[in-house]
Amino acid sequence: MGGSGSGRAPGSGPRSGPGPRTIRAAGCVLWRRTRSGAGAGEGASAEGAGIEIALVHRPKWDDWSHPKGKLKPGEAALPAAVREVREETGMSCTPGAVLPTMRYETGGRTKEVRYWAAEATGGAFTPGDEVDRLLWLAPREARRQLTQEQDRLLVDALLAALHLD
């Protein structure tokens, strides 16, 4: 019965930042104002009225998510998030409020994804191997379309940050 008895591997306790085996990534909950001032689609309601949220489809995983990706060596999270938006959606954006950081296990490692709210300012989507579809949806519809629960929580965080909840 040696050791601390905590059941954890040495050095696996709480940390102030990501550990050496943590995959660091960044992304944005990309949004735009609607032309009519009301959310589009059947999900339009007072909640989030006037905006649409961009979701990307990744054929490799057959899932719908927010644009995000791994940081390059030495790259800071916010520039990486903006780069990923451009690469995956073709959109330029203006980052805004910091949204919750999501952490989950993948392939035996922890993945930590930092998110920002970001307003789309222009651009055009071109399908590719990594992302083959882009949808602009009212917040309620975006929640329904997203594959992962943690991504749905980011829709709520965006609405709160924009004071549209």
Buried (B, 14 or more C-beta within 10 A) or exposed (E): EEEEEEEEEEEEEEEEEBEEEBBBBBBBBBBBEBEEEEBBBEBBEEBBBBBBBBBBBBEEEEBBBBBBBEBEEEEEBBEBBBBBBBEBBBBBBEBBBBBEEBEEEEEEEBBBBBBBBBBBEEEEBEEEEEBEEBBBBBBBBBBEBBBBEBBBBBBBBBBEBBEBE
